[in-house]
Amino acid sequence: MLKQHLQLKLGQKLAPQQIQLMKLIQLHTLEFEEELERELEENPALEIAKEDSKEDEYASVEDSYESEGTESIETDFDVDQYLYDDEPSYKTASSNYSSDDEEFDNESLLTEGQSLYDYLLEQIHLVNISEEDEKIAEYIIGNLDTDGYLRREIKSLVDDLAFSQGIYTTKENVEDILENYVQKLDPPGVGARGLQECLLLQIEKKVSSDKAVSLAANILRYQFDALTNKHYNKIIQKYDIEEEDLRNALDEISKLSPKVGGNFDTQTITINQEIIPDFVIQVKDGLVIPMLNSKNAPTLRVSEEYKDILSTYSHDKNSSEHKQAALFIKQKLDAAKWYIDAINQRQNTLLQTITAIVKFQKDYFLTGDEKSLRPMILKDVADITGFDISTISRVVKSKYADTPNGIIYLKDLFSDSLTNDDGEEVSTKEIKTHLQEVISKENKRKPLTDDALVVILKEQGYNIARRTIAKYREQLNIPVARLRKEL
């Protein structure tokens, strides 16, 4: 038996515009330009306003549609709502343009180059070798990584050659082809199975009676562990040499490349995208002025041509074909309005966020000294702007700012805090800067251990545990004391 009853239900649902806005916010300038270009191609009702437009004031989109309109669009609608004459130009924010914006080139740089794989294949095809051995050599080359190393076991190559290529060979034969053909190719060091072999292949190509080169080759071959652990005294005693002799040998080793494939493209065509700042921060008369890069503030409007086309279909509302055409045009016009509104909201969100960051870190932007950075987390900016923490996270993600002190990554401005001996909260960024300075000034013959660094920083007012010093050192890509030792 059927029954009717009322039921109240609470729920939350993101409108399509909100989803679109969240996606737009997290895009950096280059991605935003690509997204905008894609939208302009897909929606002919959306267009960039002409530069000679007389409207220069910030204009928001008229909210003449409901958010749930994308779920069901009525076929009977008032065409006149799209035919007003004094439509605003939909500029996002004319005051956000920077006078220096024209200096930034927004085009990706396309560079065409030969891959390491193709370069090696060209060479192996010129070698006098049997057809089967050439195929094995080609297979070895195909298994080299982008740095030029052969990371796979020879036995695995033998099995793969049998199963996938139908070539039955032995481990000894593959090793012979690797060592006598592939490793003889240019660049020297290619086909190595490890760092030691890579460096040895390079040093052996240096036909020289120079004492330093000979000693370098000997050290790489027989004292590699002592070298990597910087046990210099052990090497000096082993070869009964002077410290100057070892220094000269180390100089020869330093000229070798650990990644011989690094100068080649991993693909025939690679796209190198330069960093385009999303924000421009200027300092004038003691004031810090944040602005959006003008490439983030396009001038968009709804197409006049599409509104005229929609007007023509309003005269024949009884035709089903005209109704369908009018519905299609209405969908495009709605989408254009929604997109313009999302762009407006994006610019407003970005500008409010960078303004809050600049307000919080004013001393840093004025001085350029990282020690002036205040401890700042996402919640601090969220409290100032009133936005959700997730929104702030999307804004700062992958975005850069052009400042008087150079281009900075926004996330680098955020850091946790620690309390110094004076009871003041200091940024972990400031502590890392002090740590880096102390290590840069240390005696490289006797580098400071983590315990010694704890004592020094404590004398400077930073009471930090040894494990914290080790963590910060690793984050700064600074090796342990033993590996910082120099002659």
Buried (B, 14 or more C-beta within 10 A) or exposed (E): EEEEEEEEEEEEEEBBBEEBBBEBBBBBBBEBBEBBEEBBEEBBBBBEBEEEEEBEEBBBBEEEBEBEBBEEBEEEBEBEEBBEEEBBBBBBBBEBBBEBBEEBEEEBEEEEBEBBBBBBBEBBEEBEBEEBBBBBBBBBBEBBEBBBBBEBEBEEBBEBBEEEBEBEBEEEBBBBBBEEBBBBBEBBBBBBBEBBBBBBBBBBEBEEEEEBBBBBBBBBBEBBEBBEEBBBEBBBEBBEBEEEBBEBBBEBBEEBBBBBBEEBBEEEEEEEEEEBBBBBBBBEEEEBBBBBBBBBBBBBBBBEEBBEBBBEBBEEEEEEEBBEBBBEBBBBBBBBBBBBBBBBBBBBBBBBBBBBBBEBBBBBBBEBEBBBBBBBBBEBBBEBBEBEBEBBBBBBEBBBBBBEBEEBEBBEBBBEBBEBEEEEEBBBBBBBBBBBEBBEEBEEEEBBBBEBBBEBBEEBEBEBEEEBBBEBBEEEEBEEBEEBBEE
